[in-house]
Each structure stands twice: as structure tokens, then as C-alpha cells.
Amino acid sequence: MKNILKAISAAALLLIINNPIASLANGGKNEKAKLTDEQVTVQYVGVSEDHVVFHVDFENPTGEKFWLIIRNDNGDVVYRKQFTATHFSKNVYFENEQSDIRPTFIIRNDNNEIVRQFAVTRTVTENTVVTKL
């Protein structure tokens, strides 16, 4: 009988340890904040000297950690950094090359991610001025 009581006590203790009281504050759910499209804004700013510029904004009211990940045309990660800012704002600069670029911006937390993709196409326009002499 003592062994059964010890086993039940041990099981109850294990249950309390694995389900802390702190999680009861949100109704027993241990969920992280879900990202929404409205929280993330990525805008093409334009060309500045030798760079193509984008601006990234992320409203993170819970202040939980998130990653800003940027992938290039081939899907390779060219930037990855973790932040915890509640009002994140950052300019991102790409070298202004002769070819088109297709950057992908990803805001990711532990549960999900928001993805924004862009295609920047360079078009060269030639102006010709004819003056009558």
C-alpha cells in the first residue's frame, strides 16, 4: 500500500512539474503569440547610391524572440538574426548589381512565420536629345 501511495505521489509531482502553474494564467494553454500579416510590413524604399533599399517593420507586442531571415534568389540564407524588440524597424541594403534580384524576407517566431517576396527588375532607359544646329 505504501508503494502505491509513493507511486501516485510521484506521478502527481511529475504532472505538476511538467505543467507549471504559470501556464494556468492563460487558461492552461502554453501557447506563444501567433504572427499575423498585419504585424509585418516590408516595403521597397528605392535605390540609394549603390544599394537597393527595403524597410522592415514588425510589431511584436509580447516582446518574444523572433528571427529576421533574408534569402537570396537561390534560397540561400544571406542574413539571420534574432531580436526581441516590441517595435522592430530596420533598413536592409542590397548591392545594386546589374542583374535582377529576388529577396525573400521572413519573420519567424517559435510557432510560425510571415514571408514577403520581392522581384526587383532593372530597366535601363536611354534618352536621346537632338539639337538643330
N, CA, C and O atoms as CSV, one atom per row, in Angstrom:
chain,resi,resn,atom,element,x,y,z
A,1,MET,N,N,0.818,-1.189,0.000
A,1,MET,CA,C,0.000,0.000,0.000
A,1,MET,C,C,0.865,1.256,0.000
A,1,MET,O,O,0.554,2.220,-0.700
A,2,LYS,N,N,1.950,1.256,0.779
A,2,LYS,CA,C,2.846,2.403,0.825
A,2,LYS,C,C,3.477,2.635,-0.538
A,2,LYS,O,O,3.663,3.780,-0.950
A,3,ASN,N,N,3.810,1.543,-1.250
A,3,ASN,CA,C,4.409,1.668,-2.585
A,3,ASN,C,C,3.443,2.303,-3.572
A,3,ASN,O,O,3.852,3.088,-4.429
A,4,ILE,N,N,2.178,1.971,-3.458
A,4,ILE,CA,C,1.167,2.541,-4.355
A,4,ILE,C,C,1.027,4.039,-4.081
A,4,ILE,O,O,0.963,4.836,-5.017
A,5,LEU,N,N,0.978,4.430,-2.788
A,5,LEU,CA,C,0.880,5.848,-2.434
A,5,LEU,C,C,2.110,6.616,-2.915
A,5,LEU,O,O,1.988,7.746,-3.387
A,6,LYS,N,N,3.282,6.016,-2.799
A,6,LYS,CA,C,4.506,6.669,-3.280
A,6,LYS,C,C,4.451,6.852,-4.793
A,6,LYS,O,O,4.851,7.897,-5.307
A,7,ALA,N,N,3.959,5.845,-5.504
A,7,ALA,CA,C,3.868,5.924,-6.962
A,7,ALA,C,C,2.883,7.007,-7.388
A,7,ALA,O,O,3.145,7.755,-8.330
A,8,ILE,N,N,1.740,7.091,-6.686
A,8,ILE,CA,C,0.745,8.113,-7.008
A,8,ILE,C,C,1.301,9.497,-6.698
A,8,ILE,O,O,1.101,10.426,-7.481
A,9,SER,N,N,1.994,9.654,-5.574
A,9,SER,CA,C,2.598,10.941,-5.222
A,9,SER,C,C,3.648,11.362,-6.236
A,9,SER,O,O,3.723,12.531,-6.617
A,10,ALA,N,N,4.458,10.405,-6.671
A,10,ALA,CA,C,5.489,10.697,-7.663
A,10,ALA,C,C,4.857,11.116,-8.993
A,10,ALA,O,O,5.341,12.041,-9.645
A,11,ALA,N,N,3.775,10.436,-9.397
A,11,ALA,CA,C,3.093,10.776,-10.648
A,11,ALA,C,C,2.472,12.172,-10.564
A,11,ALA,O,O,2.525,12.941,-11.523
A,12,ALA,N,N,1.883,12.492,-9.406
A,12,ALA,CA,C,1.279,13.822,-9.231
A,12,ALA,C,C,2.347,14.901,-9.267
A,12,ALA,O,O,2.143,15.957,-9.867
A,13,LEU,N,N,3.495,14.643,-8.625
A,13,LEU,CA,C,4.590,15.596,-8.638
A,13,LEU,C,C,5.109,15.811,-10.059
A,13,LEU,O,O,5.385,16.942,-10.459
A,14,LEU,N,N,5.240,14.732,-10.810
A,14,LEU,CA,C,5.702,14.820,-12.202
A,14,LEU,C,C,4.716,15.626,-13.041
A,14,LEU,O,O,5.130,16.409,-13.896
A,15,LEU,N,N,3.436,15.447,-12.811
A,15,LEU,CA,C,2.413,16.194,-13.536
A,15,LEU,C,C,2.508,17.689,-13.226
A,15,LEU,O,O,2.378,18.512,-14.132
A,16,ILE,N,N,2.731,18.048,-11.976
A,16,ILE,CA,C,2.856,19.448,-11.585
A,16,ILE,C,C,4.110,20.070,-12.193
A,16,ILE,O,O,4.072,21.218,-12.636
A,17,ILE,N,N,5.208,19.339,-12.222
A,17,ILE,CA,C,6.459,19.855,-12.788
A,17,ILE,C,C,6.321,20.085,-14.283
A,17,ILE,O,O,6.793,21.098,-14.798
A,18,ASN,N,N,5.683,19.164,-14.984
A,18,ASN,CA,C,5.553,19.289,-16.441
A,18,ASN,C,C,4.482,20.282,-16.867
A,18,ASN,O,O,4.474,20.703,-18.024
A,19,ASN,N,N,3.587,20.667,-15.982
A,19,ASN,CA,C,2.522,21.607,-16.302
A,19,ASN,C,C,2.534,22.698,-15.230
A,19,ASN,O,O,1.699,22.681,-14.326
A,20,PRO,N,N,3.469,23.646,-15.322
A,20,PRO,CA,C,3.639,24.633,-14.252
A,20,PRO,C,C,2.412,25.502,-14.060
A,20,PRO,O,O,1.593,25.675,-14.963
A,21,ILE,N,N,2.310,26.043,-12.857
A,21,ILE,CA,C,1.177,26.895,-12.504
A,21,ILE,C,C,1.149,28.147,-13.366
A,21,ILE,O,O,0.076,28.695,-13.618
A,22,ALA,N,N,2.304,28.607,-13.822
A,22,ALA,CA,C,2.352,29.801,-14.671
A,22,ALA,C,C,1.503,29.632,-15.917
A,22,ALA,O,O,0.946,30.605,-16.425
A,23,SER,N,N,1.396,28.405,-16.416
A,23,SER,CA,C,0.601,28.210,-17.631
A,23,SER,C,C,-0.889,28.314,-17.340
A,23,SER,O,O,-1.687,28.441,-18.268
A,24,LEU,N,N,-1.285,28.263,-16.056
A,24,LEU,CA,C,-2.693,28.403,-15.723
A,24,LEU,C,C,-3.177,29.833,-15.914
A,24,LEU,O,O,-4.382,30.071,-15.997
A,25,ALA,N,N,-2.252,30.789,-15.986
A,25,ALA,CA,C,-2.628,32.190,-16.167
A,25,ALA,C,C,-3.304,32.420,-17.509
A,25,ALA,O,O,-4.101,33.349,-17.640
A,26,ASN,N,N,-3.009,31.606,-18.499
A,26,ASN,CA,C,-3.647,31.759,-19.807
A,26,ASN,C,C,-4.623,30.611,-20.067
A,26,ASN,O,O,-4.743,30.139,-21.197
A,27,GLY,N,N,-5.316,30.164,-19.022
A,27,GLY,CA,C,-6.327,29.131,-19.181
A,27,GLY,C,C,-5.747,27.742,-19.344
A,27,GLY,O,O,-6.416,26.858,-19.880
A,28,GLY,N,N,-4.526,27.526,-18.896
A,28,GLY,CA,C,-3.912,26.212,-19.010
A,28,GLY,C,C,-3.238,25.986,-20.341
A,28,GLY,O,O,-2.666,24.921,-20.574
A,29,LYS,N,N,-3.295,26.976,-21.224
A,29,LYS,CA,C,-2.660,26.833,-22.525
A,29,LYS,C,C,-1.237,27.367,-22.446
A,29,LYS,O,O,-0.997,28.409,-21.836
A,30,ASN,N,N,-0.312,26.678,-23.045
A,30,ASN,CA,C,1.082,27.107,-23.036
A,30,ASN,C,C,1.462,27.504,-24.463
A,30,ASN,O,O,2.412,26.972,-25.037
A,31,GLU,N,N,0.696,28.458,-25.027
A,31,GLU,CA,C,0.892,28.850,-26.425
A,31,GLU,C,C,1.671,30.152,-26.519
A,31,GLU,O,O,1.566,31.023,-25.655
A,32,LYS,N,N,2.450,30.268,-27.576
A,32,LYS,CA,C,3.138,31.519,-27.890
A,32,LYS,C,C,2.210,32.342,-28.772
A,32,LYS,O,O,1.227,31.832,-29.309
A,33,ALA,N,N,2.538,33.621,-28.914
A,33,ALA,CA,C,1.737,34.507,-29.755
A,33,ALA,C,C,1.846,34.087,-31.218
A,33,ALA,O,O,2.928,33.755,-31.704
A,34,LYS,N,N,0.723,34.108,-31.903
A,34,LYS,CA,C,0.699,33.763,-33.321
A,34,LYS,C,C,0.940,35.022,-34.142
A,34,LYS,O,O,0.354,36.072,-33.878
A,35,LEU,N,N,1.806,34.905,-35.137
A,35,LEU,CA,C,2.089,36.030,-36.025
A,35,LEU,C,C,0.924,36.264,-36.965
A,35,LEU,O,O,0.262,35.323,-37.402
A,36,THR,N,N,0.679,37.540,-37.275
A,36,THR,CA,C,-0.354,37.882,-38.252
A,36,THR,C,C,0.254,38.752,-39.343
A,36,THR,O,O,1.272,39.408,-39.126
A,37,ASP,N,N,-0.367,38.755,-40.506
A,37,ASP,CA,C,0.109,39.562,-41.632
A,37,ASP,C,C,0.157,41.047,-41.293
A,37,ASP,O,O,1.028,41.768,-41.782
A,38,GLU,N,N,-0.770,41.508,-40.460
A,38,GLU,CA,C,-0.841,42.921,-40.119
A,38,GLU,C,C,0.358,43.387,-39.299
A,38,GLU,O,O,0.667,44.579,-39.289
A,39,GLN,N,N,1.034,42.477,-38.618
A,39,GLN,CA,C,2.178,42.844,-37.781
A,39,GLN,C,C,3.432,43.135,-38.589
A,39,GLN,O,O,4.329,43.825,-38.106
A,40,VAL,N,N,3.508,42.618,-39.815
A,40,VAL,CA,C,4.741,42.688,-40.606
A,40,VAL,C,C,4.531,43.561,-41.838
A,40,VAL,O,O,3.574,43.379,-42.591
A,41,THR,N,N,5.452,44.519,-42.029
A,41,THR,CA,C,5.448,45.344,-43.223
A,41,THR,C,C,6.858,45.356,-43.798
A,41,THR,O,O,7.822,45.680,-43.104
A,42,VAL,N,N,6.965,45.000,-45.067
A,42,VAL,CA,C,8.244,45.102,-45.783
A,42,VAL,C,C,7.965,45.946,-47.021
A,42,VAL,O,O,7.105,45.608,-47.834
A,43,GLN,N,N,8.709,47.059,-47.157
A,43,GLN,CA,C,8.470,47.974,-48.269
A,43,GLN,C,C,9.758,48.211,-49.040
A,43,GLN,O,O,10.842,48.319,-48.467
A,44,TYR,N,N,9.608,48.289,-50.357
A,44,TYR,CA,C,10.703,48.698,-51.226
A,44,TYR,C,C,10.830,50.212,-51.097
A,44,TYR,O,O,9.874,50.940,-51.366
A,45,VAL,N,N,12.006,50.693,-50.685
A,45,VAL,CA,C,12.232,52.128,-50.499
A,45,VAL,C,C,12.735,52.757,-51.785
A,45,VAL,O,O,12.302,53.848,-52.157
A,46,GLY,N,N,13.655,52.070,-52.472
A,46,GLY,CA,C,14.200,52.598,-53.710
A,46,GLY,C,C,15.677,52.301,-53.822
A,46,GLY,O,O,16.214,51.425,-53.143
A,47,VAL,N,N,16.326,53.060,-54.706
A,47,VAL,CA,C,17.759,52.884,-54.932
A,47,VAL,C,C,18.477,54.065,-54.310
A,47,VAL,O,O,18.122,55.218,-54.555
A,48,SER,N,N,19.483,53.775,-53.508
A,48,SER,CA,C,20.274,54.803,-52.848
A,48,SER,C,C,21.731,54.555,-53.179
A,48,SER,O,O,22.320,53.582,-52.706
A,49,GLU,N,N,22.320,55.427,-53.987
A,49,GLU,CA,C,23.698,55.290,-54.452
A,49,GLU,C,C,23.900,53.913,-55.086
A,49,GLU,O,O,23.380,53.647,-56.170
A,50,ASP,N,N,24.643,53.047,-54.422
A,50,ASP,CA,C,24.925,51.720,-54.992
A,50,ASP,C,C,24.104,50.617,-54.343
A,50,ASP,O,O,24.488,49.449,-54.395
A,51,HIS,N,N,22.964,50.978,-53.724
A,51,HIS,CA,C,22.191,49.975,-52.996
A,51,HIS,C,C,20.707,50.022,-53.338
A,51,HIS,O,O,20.154,51.074,-53.661
A,52,VAL,N,N,20.080,48.849,-53.256
A,52,VAL,CA,C,18.630,48.729,-53.303
A,52,VAL,C,C,18.194,48.633,-51.848
A,52,VAL,O,O,18.733,47.825,-51.092
A,53,VAL,N,N,17.214,49.460,-51.446
A,53,VAL,CA,C,16.864,49.577,-50.031
A,53,VAL,C,C,15.432,49.089,-49.783
A,53,VAL,O,O,14.503,49.428,-50.516
A,54,PHE,N,N,15.283,48.275,-48.716
A,54,PHE,CA,C,13.984,47.831,-48.225
A,54,PHE,C,C,13.866,48.250,-46.768
A,54,PHE,O,O,14.867,48.378,-46.063
A,55,HIS,N,N,12.626,48.462,-46.321
A,55,HIS,CA,C,12.385,48.789,-44.913
A,55,HIS,C,C,11.479,47.720,-44.317
A,55,HIS,O,O,10.430,47.401,-44.875
A,56,VAL,N,N,11.901,47.160,-43.159
A,56,VAL,CA,C,11.160,46.102,-42.473
A,56,VAL,C,C,10.642,46.644,-41.146
A,56,VAL,O,O,11.408,47.183,-40.347
A,57,ASP,N,N,9.341,46.499,-40.915
A,57,ASP,CA,C,8.708,46.841,-39.631
A,57,ASP,C,C,8.003,45.610,-39.102
A,57,ASP,O,O,7.385,44.857,-39.856
A,58,PHE,N,N,8.104,45.412,-37.778
A,58,PHE,CA,C,7.404,44.294,-37.137
A,58,PHE,C,C,6.919,44.746,-35.771
A,58,PHE,O,O,7.714,45.153,-34.923
A,59,GLU,N,N,5.614,44.673,-35.561
A,59,GLU,CA,C,5.027,44.975,-34.257
A,59,GLU,C,C,4.960,43.681,-33.463
A,59,GLU,O,O,4.256,42.745,-33.842
A,60,ASN,N,N,5.694,43.634,-32.360
A,60,ASN,CA,C,5.857,42.436,-31.543
A,60,ASN,C,C,5.422,42.763,-30.112
A,60,ASN,O,O,6.273,42.878,-29.230
A,61,PRO,N,N,4.113,42.916,-29.862
A,61,PRO,CA,C,3.645,43.412,-28.566
A,61,PRO,C,C,4.043,42.536,-27.380
A,61,PRO,O,O,4.158,43.042,-26.264
A,62,THR,N,N,4.252,41.257,-27.587
A,62,THR,CA,C,4.626,40.371,-26.481
A,62,THR,C,C,6.120,40.437,-26.181
A,62,THR,O,O,6.556,39.973,-25.127
A,63,GLY,N,N,6.909,41.003,-27.087
A,63,GLY,CA,C,8.347,41.092,-26.882
A,63,GLY,C,C,9.056,39.751,-26.914
A,63,GLY,O,O,10.178,39.625,-26.424
A,64,GLU,N,N,8.399,38.742,-27.493
A,64,GLU,CA,C,9.055,37.436,-27.549
A,64,GLU,C,C,10.103,37.412,-28.658
A,64,GLU,O,O,10.061,38.224,-29.581
A,65,LYS,N,N,11.030,36.487,-28.559
A,65,LYS,CA,C,12.113,36.441,-29.533
A,65,LYS,C,C,11.580,36.037,-30.910
A,65,LYS,O,O,10.664,35.225,-31.037
A,66,PHE,N,N,12.192,36.637,-31.934
A,66,PHE,CA,C,11.857,36.311,-33.312
A,66,PHE,C,C,13.121,36.449,-34.144
A,66,PHE,O,O,14.107,37.045,-33.711
A,67,TRP,N,N,13.075,35.893,-35.335
A,67,TRP,CA,C,14.209,35.958,-36.250
A,67,TRP,C,C,13.802,36.716,-37.498
A,67,TRP,O,O,12.694,36.556,-38.011
A,68,LEU,N,N,14.722,37.548,-37.978
A,68,LEU,CA,C,14.601,38.129,-39.307
A,68,LEU,C,C,15.557,37.333,-40.180
A,68,LEU,O,O,16.763,37.303,-39.935
A,69,ILE,N,N,15.011,36.694,-41.194
A,69,ILE,CA,C,15.799,35.866,-42.106
A,69,ILE,C,C,15.605,36.421,-43.508
A,69,ILE,O,O,14.480,36.700,-43.923
A,70,ILE,N,N,16.707,36.580,-44.237
A,70,ILE,CA,C,16.629,37.054,-45.625
A,70,ILE,C,C,17.310,36.016,-46.500
A,70,ILE,O,O,18.434,35.592,-46.234
A,71,ARG,N,N,16.601,35.617,-47.551
A,71,ARG,CA,C,17.133,34.643,-48.509
A,71,ARG,C,C,17.343,35.330,-49.855
A,71,ARG,O,O,16.623,36.264,-50.209
A,72,ASN,N,N,18.335,34.857,-50.594
A,72,ASN,CA,C,18.601,35.411,-51.923
A,72,ASN,C,C,17.820,34.642,-52.986
A,72,ASN,O,O,16.960,33.820,-52.669
A,73,ASP,N,N,18.134,34.925,-54.257
A,73,ASP,CA,C,17.429,34.307,-55.390
A,73,ASP,C,C,17.484,32.782,-55.345
A,73,ASP,O,O,16.529,32.115,-55.742
A,74,ASN,N,N,18.591,32.233,-54.865
A,74,ASN,CA,C,18.788,30.776,-54.840
A,74,ASN,C,C,18.201,30.129,-53.594
A,74,ASN,O,O,18.266,28.908,-53.444
A,75,GLY,N,N,17.635,30.918,-52.708
A,75,GLY,CA,C,17.085,30.371,-51.475
A,75,GLY,C,C,18.110,30.260,-50.355
A,75,GLY,O,O,17.807,29.733,-49.285
A,76,ASP,N,N,19.336,30.757,-50.597
A,76,ASP,CA,C,20.378,30.725,-49.571
A,76,ASP,C,C,20.118,31.823,-48.537
A,76,ASP,O,O,19.723,32.935,-48.888
A,77,VAL,N,N,20.342,31.502,-47.270
A,77,VAL,CA,C,20.185,32.491,-46.213
A,77,VAL,C,C,21.381,33.435,-46.261
A,77,VAL,O,O,22.525,33.007,-46.105
A,78,VAL,N,N,21.109,34.728,-46.480
A,78,VAL,CA,C,22.172,35.737,-46.519
A,78,VAL,C,C,22.184,36.586,-45.255
A,78,VAL,O,O,23.141,37.317,-45.001
A,79,TYR,N,N,21.111,36.487,-44.456
A,79,TYR,CA,C,21.047,37.222,-43.197
A,79,TYR,C,C,20.105,36.477,-42.265
A,79,TYR,O,O,19.021,36.051,-42.662
A,80,ARG,N,N,20.541,36.329,-41.008
A,80,ARG,CA,C,19.695,35.704,-39.991
A,80,ARG,C,C,20.131,36.253,-38.643
A,80,ARG,O,O,21.279,36.091,-38.229
A,81,LYS,N,N,19.177,36.915,-37.957
A,81,LYS,CA,C,19.497,37.463,-36.649
A,81,LYS,C,C,18.252,37.423,-35.774
A,81,LYS,O,O,17.131,37.592,-36.255
A,82,GLN,N,N,18.466,37.197,-34.493
A,82,GLN,CA,C,17.369,37.117,-33.534
A,82,GLN,C,C,17.195,38.461,-32.829
A,82,GLN,O,O,18.171,39.133,-32.496
A,83,PHE,N,N,15.922,38.845,-32.606
A,83,PHE,CA,C,15.590,40.091,-31.942
A,83,PHE,C,C,14.468,39.852,-30.930
A,83,PHE,O,O,13.806,38.815,-30.959
A,84,THR,N,N,14.264,40.823,-30.036
A,84,THR,CA,C,13.136,40.772,-29.095
A,84,THR,C,C,12.426,42.120,-29.002
A,84,THR,O,O,11.610,42.315,-28.100
A,85,ALA,N,N,12.707,43.035,-29.891
A,85,ALA,CA,C,12.124,44.383,-29.852
A,85,ALA,C,C,10.603,44.316,-29.994
A,85,ALA,O,O,10.075,43.485,-30.733
A,86,THR,N,N,9.912,45.193,-29.284
A,86,THR,CA,C,8.455,45.247,-29.412
A,86,THR,C,C,8.028,46.052,-30.641
A,86,THR,O,O,6.972,45.792,-31.217
A,87,HIS,N,N,8.848,47.029,-31.042
A,87,HIS,CA,C,8.598,47.821,-32.254
A,87,HIS,C,C,9.863,47.763,-33.098
A,87,HIS,O,O,10.715,48.649,-33.022
A,88,PHE,N,N,9.977,46.714,-33.902
A,88,PHE,CA,C,11.177,46.489,-34.700
A,88,PHE,C,C,11.095,47.272,-36.000
A,88,PHE,O,O,10.070,47.244,-36.681
A,89,SER,N,N,12.177,47.975,-36.348
A,89,SER,CA,C,12.239,48.750,-37.586
A,89,SER,C,C,13.677,48.718,-38.090
A,89,SER,O,O,14.603,49.048,-37.348
A,90,LYS,N,N,13.871,48.319,-39.360
A,90,LYS,CA,C,15.230,48.172,-39.883
A,90,LYS,C,C,15.240,48.407,-41.388
A,90,LYS,O,O,14.351,47.950,-42.106
A,91,ASN,N,N,16.262,49.127,-41.857
A,91,ASN,CA,C,16.505,49.250,-43.290
A,91,ASN,C,C,17.477,48.150,-43.707
A,91,ASN,O,O,18.442,47.859,-43.000
A,92,VAL,N,N,17.213,47.546,-44.853
A,92,VAL,CA,C,18.061,46.481,-45.386
A,92,VAL,C,C,18.582,46.939,-46.739
A,92,VAL,O,O,17.820,47.394,-47.592
A,93,TYR,N,N,19.899,46.811,-46.922
A,93,TYR,CA,C,20.549,47.278,-48.147
A,93,TYR,C,C,21.114,46.101,-48.931
A,93,TYR,O,O,21.801,45.244,-48.375
A,94,PHE,N,N,20.817,46.068,-50.228
A,94,PHE,CA,C,21.394,45.091,-51.146
A,94,PHE,C,C,22.260,45.844,-52.141
A,94,PHE,O,O,21.927,46.960,-52.541
A,95,GLU,N,N,23.364,45.240,-52.539
A,95,GLU,CA,C,24.190,45.872,-53.559
A,95,GLU,C,C,23.387,45.991,-54.840
A,95,GLU,O,O,22.698,45.053,-55.241
A,96,ASN,N,N,23.477,47.146,-55.479
A,96,ASN,CA,C,22.750,47.406,-56.713
A,96,ASN,C,C,23.563,46.830,-57.873
A,96,ASN,O,O,24.427,47.498,-58.443
A,97,GLU,N,N,23.265,45.586,-58.202
A,97,GLU,CA,C,24.005,44.894,-59.257
A,97,GLU,C,C,23.321,45.108,-60.604
A,97,GLU,O,O,22.233,45.678,-60.682
A,98,GLN,N,N,23.966,44.649,-61.639
A,98,GLN,CA,C,23.407,44.793,-62.980
A,98,GLN,C,C,22.266,43.814,-63.245
A,98,GLN,O,O,21.524,43.976,-64.214
A,99,SER,N,N,22.119,42.804,-62.395
A,99,SER,CA,C,21.083,41.797,-62.622
A,99,SER,C,C,19.878,42.040,-61.712
A,99,SER,O,O,19.938,42.845,-60.782
A,100,ASP,N,N,18.792,41.336,-61.992
A,100,ASP,CA,C,17.596,41.406,-61.168
A,100,ASP,C,C,17.858,40.673,-59.849
A,100,ASP,O,O,18.679,39.757,-59.792
A,101,ILE,N,N,17.164,41.080,-58.805
A,101,ILE,CA,C,17.269,40.366,-57.529
A,101,ILE,C,C,15.876,39.980,-57.059
A,101,ILE,O,O,14.893,40.649,-57.378
A,102,ARG,N,N,15.802,38.898,-56.299
A,102,ARG,CA,C,14.535,38.392,-55.771
A,102,ARG,C,C,14.701,38.034,-54.294
A,102,ARG,O,O,14.787,36.855,-53.947
A,103,PRO,N,N,14.747,39.043,-53.424
A,103,PRO,CA,C,14.925,38.746,-51.995
A,103,PRO,C,C,13.631,38.241,-51.348
A,103,PRO,O,O,12.530,38.626,-51.742
A,104,THR,N,N,13.790,37.384,-50.360
A,104,THR,CA,C,12.674,36.886,-49.561
A,104,THR,C,C,12.940,37.248,-48.110
A,104,THR,O,O,13.995,36.919,-47.568
A,105,PHE,N,N,11.986,37.926,-47.479
A,105,PHE,CA,C,12.086,38.334,-46.085
A,105,PHE,C,C,11.181,37.438,-45.251
A,105,PHE,O,O,10.015,37.232,-45.591
A,106,ILE,N,N,11.721,36.907,-44.161
A,106,ILE,CA,C,10.958,36.014,-43.291
A,106,ILE,C,C,11.062,36.522,-41.857
A,106,ILE,O,O,12.159,36.742,-41.343
A,107,ILE,N,N,9.908,36.706,-41.218
A,107,ILE,CA,C,9.849,36.971,-39.778
A,107,ILE,C,C,9.321,35.673,-39.165
A,107,ILE,O,O,8.231,35.216,-39.507
A,108,ARG,N,N,10.104,35.085,-38.256
A,108,ARG,CA,C,9.746,33.772,-37.691
A,108,ARG,C,C,9.865,33.806,-36.172
A,108,ARG,O,O,10.845,34.310,-35.622
A,109,ASN,N,N,8.846,33.256,-35.502
A,109,ASN,CA,C,8.968,33.002,-34.069
A,109,ASN,C,C,8.933,31.486,-33.873
A,109,ASN,O,O,9.070,30.734,-34.837
A,110,ASP,N,N,8.750,31.037,-32.638
A,110,ASP,CA,C,8.789,29.594,-32.380
A,110,ASP,C,C,7.647,28.838,-33.051
A,110,ASP,O,O,7.777,27.643,-33.314
A,111,ASN,N,N,6.529,29.511,-33.333
A,111,ASN,CA,C,5.344,28.823,-33.847
A,111,ASN,C,C,5.135,28.926,-35.348
A,111,ASN,O,O,4.717,27.955,-35.977
A,112,ASN,N,N,5.413,30.077,-35.930
A,112,ASN,CA,C,5.092,30.254,-37.349
A,112,ASN,C,C,5.945,31.348,-37.957
A,112,ASN,O,O,6.848,31.885,-37.316
A,113,GLU,N,N,5.638,31.672,-39.220
A,113,GLU,CA,C,6.421,32.675,-39.927
A,113,GLU,C,C,5.565,33.441,-40.919
A,113,GLU,O,O,4.545,32.953,-41.406
A,114,ILE,N,N,6.015,34.659,-41.204
A,114,ILE,CA,C,5.397,35.503,-42.225
A,114,ILE,C,C,6.462,35.731,-43.296
A,114,ILE,O,O,7.597,36.090,-42.985
A,115,VAL,N,N,6.087,35.519,-44.555
A,115,VAL,CA,C,7.035,35.606,-45.669
A,115,VAL,C,C,6.602,36.707,-46.620
A,115,VAL,O,O,5.427,36.824,-46.969
A,116,ARG,N,N,7.583,37.523,-47.037
A,116,ARG,CA,C,7.359,38.549,-48.057
A,116,ARG,C,C,8.420,38.363,-49.138
A,116,ARG,O,O,9.614,38.316,-48.843
A,117,GLN,N,N,7.977,38.256,-50.396
A,117,GLN,CA,C,8.899,38.059,-51.516
A,117,GLN,C,C,8.797,39.238,-52.472
A,117,GLN,O,O,7.727,39.809,-52.679
A,118,PHE,N,N,9.949,39.586,-53.050
A,118,PHE,CA,C,10.007,40.705,-53.986
A,118,PHE,C,C,10.838,40.311,-55.198
A,118,PHE,O,O,11.685,39.420,-55.133
A,119,ALA,N,N,10.574,40.996,-56.303
A,119,ALA,CA,C,11.404,40.896,-57.505
A,119,ALA,C,C,11.744,42.319,-57.915
A,119,ALA,O,O,10.856,43.129,-58.181
A,120,VAL,N,N,13.039,42.617,-57.963
A,120,VAL,CA,C,13.494,43.938,-58.378
A,120,VAL,C,C,14.143,43.782,-59.742
A,120,VAL,O,O,15.172,43.121,-59.884
A,121,THR,N,N,13.531,44.397,-60.739
A,121,THR,CA,C,14.000,44.282,-62.118
A,121,THR,C,C,14.579,45.616,-62.555
A,121,THR,O,O,13.936,46.659,-62.440
A,122,ARG,N,N,15.790,45.562,-63.053
A,122,ARG,CA,C,16.437,46.783,-63.550
A,122,ARG,C,C,16.057,46.993,-65.011
A,122,ARG,O,O,16.127,46.074,-65.827
A,123,THR,N,N,15.658,48.206,-65.318
A,123,THR,CA,C,15.375,48.576,-66.691
A,123,THR,C,C,16.203,49.826,-67.004
A,123,THR,O,O,16.113,50.839,-66.311
A,124,VAL,N,N,16.992,49.730,-68.039
A,124,VAL,CA,C,17.824,50.864,-68.433
A,124,VAL,C,C,17.109,51.584,-69.570
A,124,VAL,O,O,16.729,50.978,-70.572
A,125,THR,N,N,16.936,52.873,-69.393
A,125,THR,CA,C,16.273,53.696,-70.395
A,125,THR,C,C,17.303,54.696,-70.936
A,125,THR,O,O,18.039,55.330,-70.179
A,126,GLU,N,N,17.331,54.813,-72.245
A,126,GLU,CA,C,18.265,55.734,-72.868
A,126,GLU,C,C,17.494,56.923,-73.426
A,126,GLU,O,O,16.520,56.765,-74.163
A,127,ASN,N,N,17.940,58.088,-73.066
A,127,ASN,CA,C,17.328,59.313,-73.600
A,127,ASN,C,C,18.275,59.902,-74.645
A,127,ASN,O,O,19.477,60.028,-74.413
A,128,THR,N,N,17.721,60.252,-75.774
A,128,THR,CA,C,18.498,60.869,-76.840
A,128,THR,C,C,17.967,62.270,-77.092
A,128,THR,O,O,16.769,62.477,-77.282
A,129,VAL,N,N,18.880,63.218,-77.090
A,129,VAL,CA,C,18.499,64.607,-77.328
A,129,VAL,C,C,19.097,65.027,-78.667
A,129,VAL,O,O,20.298,64.884,-78.892
A,130,VAL,N,N,18.261,65.540,-79.541
A,130,VAL,CA,C,18.712,66.014,-80.834
A,130,VAL,C,C,18.533,67.529,-80.857
A,130,VAL,O,O,17.452,68.056,-80.593
A,131,THR,N,N,19.622,68.201,-81.178
A,131,THR,CA,C,19.587,69.663,-81.235
A,131,THR,C,C,19.866,70.121,-82.665
A,131,THR,O,O,20.827,69.679,-83.295
A,132,LYS,N,N,19.026,70.997,-83.159
A,132,LYS,CA,C,19.223,71.508,-84.530
A,132,LYS,C,C,20.269,72.606,-84.475
A,132,LYS,O,O,20.171,73.533,-83.671
A,133,LEU,N,N,21.264,72.494,-85.332
A,133,LEU,CA,C,22.349,73.480,-85.366
A,133,LEU,C,C,22.163,74.468,-86.476
A,133,LEU,O,O,22.987,75.367,-86.647
